[in-house]
């Protein structure tokens, strides 16, 4: 059991994607022509390289004074999306992402 939940859903006019379902499948696509599922992988398999690269980049920026690849504006946009996801869940309907870049 991990201390975090790594699931997500994205809805659009052409279909829906779900990632990290409770059935352990990595990605499921719901499209007009049917449902497709990709291979099973653990979240630790999926995220390990990303976390290592992120921490290495952060350490390099601290050591060299280089500008981070992700800006404060990027973080603000990610936060706006996350807050919209929470609001959508609480209201039970789609909401507009406020404060994100267009």
Secondary structure, 3 states (H helix, E strand, C coil): CCCCCCCEEEEECCEEEEECCCCCECEEEEECCEEEECCECCHHHHHHHHHHHHHHHHHHHHHHCCCCCCCHHHHHHHHHHHHHHHHHHHHCCCCCCCCCCC
